[in-house]
Amino acid sequence: DQQVKQNSPSLSVQEGRISILNCDYTNSMFDYFLWYKKYPAEGPTFLISISSIKDKNEDGRFTVFLNKSAKHLSLHIVPSQPGDSAVYFCAASAERDNNNDMRFGAGTRLTVKP
Amino acid sequence: SQTIHQWPATLVQPVGSPLSLECTVEGTSNPNLYWYRQAAGRGLQLLFYSVGIGQISSEVPQNLSASRPQDRQFILSSKKLLLSDSGFYLCAWSPRDATNEKLFFGSGTQLSVL
């Protein structure tokens, strides 16, 4: 039951350019969305989030866009840096579940080339 | 500040052997606790979550079980491991009764069942 989908398993970008990671979801009850970053052999770390009442949230080089009608969100990294190379997970949850059922996508491996 | 400890970092076990992974959280009370698994090439799958001592919710039928003997301790167990139990296991916590809260992950345990 893939309620959160990241259809691109990998993405390669040149340093300094924009990285765009995409995520789609199917459950219309989801109202909170997050991006996590994961390095090998480490746990995921929180990167940025967005509530369904917004369509954009920005934090430094990272911006998350939410399109509720399309059930789609994306993470933009500008400019991309080699240290951004990691696996990025999209996640979603519903407040009615007290966020105890956070669903994750399969992840996208981003490689930023110097 | 809050910290989450998970051990061991790596584990190689033969098929049919038992399993016990331990996770503890410090610096907070009454956390929600979670066990996730990342199988090779796949996303994070929620296995169990707990909202209190002795309260365990299971997301998928499987060969694993979880227990919460103390407020900040979460244990993942199996009586007999299967090859399909191999994967990267992650413990996580979130504040109790807080909506739109992110999860904080441990560093993970890489389990190889041979």
Interface residues (C-beta under 8 A of the other chain):
Chain A: V4 Q6 P9 D31 Y32 L34 Y36 A41 E42 G43 P44 T45 F46 S49 S51 F89 A91 S93 E95 N98 N99 N100 D101 M102 R103 F104 G105 A106 G107
Chain B: Q6 A9 N32 Y36 G41 R42 G43 L44 Q45 L46 Y49 V51 S57 E59 L90 A92 S94 D97 A98 T99 N100 E101 K102 L103 F104 F105 G106 S107 G108 Q110
